[in-house]
Amino acid sequence: MAGRPRRAFNPHTSTPAADSGGLRVPEICTDPVWSLRPWPVQIIVAGRELEIPAQPAADWLAVLMRDSFSTDDMFRSLSPGITDALDEALYSGALPFEEYSAMALDVISAAAGRPWYIAIRLVATAQQSWGVIGAELLRRGINAAVVSLSGWLDVALLIMLQSMDKKDVTMFTTKLTAPPPGADPMEMEMSADDFQALMDGQ
């Protein structure tokens, strides 16, 4: 389990989209509070509460934009202070690896303010179209070293949608929000090709 003590996200009760100046923006933010500023993320490991310190979008993106990343890399980069406790719980069997991997996905979902697979797709799309999206984020004054990951993704999504032909928005939104078939938290080693395959719904 990871996150702040906020209400749980229920994808079955989330509305599919909202109108914004004639633009259909999918309602995928699970809790707007995560967009307001960086927050710490709490995790429970073998009955012990650990905390990943509040980090701006830039620190999360530095991990998620790597050609490949692993759960170990994520925790060691973002919160080296808790890695010993995680390692101890893993080696002792108090934290099964499947739960560890699922917890890592929960951490991404919490910081991103939306399901992990949507966050990964948005990051991958931004990275692949950085000449437009990155430049537009900077032009709009979105400082990744200050804003939260969730807030950064909010703006990145809006830029993506505004940059598309209206006829392409529905297909993009469908691919963006579709849960991966047989999503497996064990599969956390992702290359750039894996990112694109996830985006393409393969």
C-alpha positions, 0 to 999 in steps of 0.5 A, a space after each residue: 500500500 502506498 500514498 497519502 491518506 486520501 480516498 481510494 481510486 475507483 476506476 469504475 466510478 470515474 467519469 470518462 472525460 470532461 469538456 475544456 473549451 470544446 476539447 475532451 480531456 479524460 478524467 484520469 486524475 485520481 486525486 487533484 491534491 497530488 497535483 497541487 505540490 509534491 507530497 511524500 509517499 508513505 508505504 507500509 512494509 512488514 507493518 512498518 511505515 516508511 516514507 519516500 520524501 516529497 520530490 518534484 516532477 524532475 526527480 521522478 522523470 529522471 527515473 521514469 525516462 531512463 531507457 530502462 528502469 527497475 523498482 530497485 533503481 526507483 527506490 534507490 534514486 528517490 529514497 535511498 534511506 528506505 532501501 535497507 529496510 526494503 532489502 531486509 524485508 525482501 531477504 527475510 520473506 516478510 515482503 514477497 517479491 510480488 507484493 514489492 513489485 505491486 507496491 512500486 506500481 502503487 508508488 508511481 500511481 500515487 505520485 503521478 495522481 493517476 494509474 501507473 500505466 497511464 503515467 508511464 504512457 504519458 511520460 513515454 509520449 512526452 519523451 518521444 515528442 519532446 521537441 514539441 511537448 517539452 518546449 511547450 511545457 517550458 514556454 508555459 513556465 512549467 518548472 519540473 524542478 518545482 511542480 509535482 509529477 501529477 501536476 506536470 502530467 496534467 499539463 503534458 496531457 493537455 498539451 498533447 490533446 491540444 496538439 492533435 487533430 480532433 479526430 485523433 483524440 478519441 483513439 489516443 484517449 482510448 489507448 492511454 486509459 486502457 489497462 494493459 492486458 494481463 497487467 503484471 506488476 512483476 514486469 517492471 523492467 521497461 525499455 524504450 521499446 516496451 514504453 512504445 508497445 505499452 502506448 500502442 496497446 500491444 
